[in-house]
Amino acid sequence: MGGVCITGPSHASSGLICQDAFAVASDSEYVVVVVSDGAGSAVHSDAASKLYVQEITRVLSGCETEMSIDQVRVSIIDAIDNAKRLLVERFNAEPRDFAATLVGAIARNRKSIVFHIGDGAAVLIGGDGEEFVSQPENGEYANETFFVTMKNWADHLRLTAVPFCPTAMFLMSDGVTPFALAKGGISTGFLKPIWSFLSAKGTEEGILGVENLLKSDGASKISNDDKTLAWAILKND
């Protein structure tokens, strides 16, 4: 398990920090991977994205063994609402100052659920070549999306039970989707080579390799946004 957050050239040139965040957690029974992308227009979105992924990872780590979509939905909504309360108190600011998208997955007891609001994407790959992709959801225009600070944000919280047991889970912000997704599915030239690389290397070497890839000039030419990719490589006996 692991992940990387890379500050995009557009932010670096303006002296801004990365507004993405990720969190991973696991034990013998579960794996949780979460990514949040703070809105560029939100003043405290960098702090918000960090707290969102921390809170969601915390509550999902405590889910019962026989988890359900309804249970996960309630846990995520409670975690986000609690995080927003803490942020408003900490910064004495308006909820809109903490706007961010969210995408994540939990695997427990050979079951997996993906949750998603806004852009970014989730990709789960099974041992027999199965693929599941949770695509970005944008608004009326291509540059619009949905944030957890919107009044009706829970209406756009999508949860999906994945119909196979994954051996790899990749969660990403929208700075990575141009590489990872192709029309109708995943780009074979990006995630699967990364999967092979991560499976063959240790955690530190794997993280460094992905970090160098996302920092490369080629990656920057394709996307100048912040780039976050988090993952879990699972063994299903």
Secondary structure, 3 states (H helix, E strand, C coil): CEEEEECCHHHHCCCCCCCEEEEEEECCCEEEEEEEEECCCCCCHHHHHHHHHHHHHHHHHCCCCCCCHHHHHHHHHHHHHHHHHHHHHHHCCCHHHHCEEEEEEEEECCEEEEEEECCCEEEEEECCCCEEEECCCECCCCCCECCCCCCCHHHHCEEEECCCCEEEEEEECCCCHHHHEECCEECCCCHHHHHHHHHHCCHHHHHHHHHHHHHCHHHHHHCCCCEEEEEEECCCC
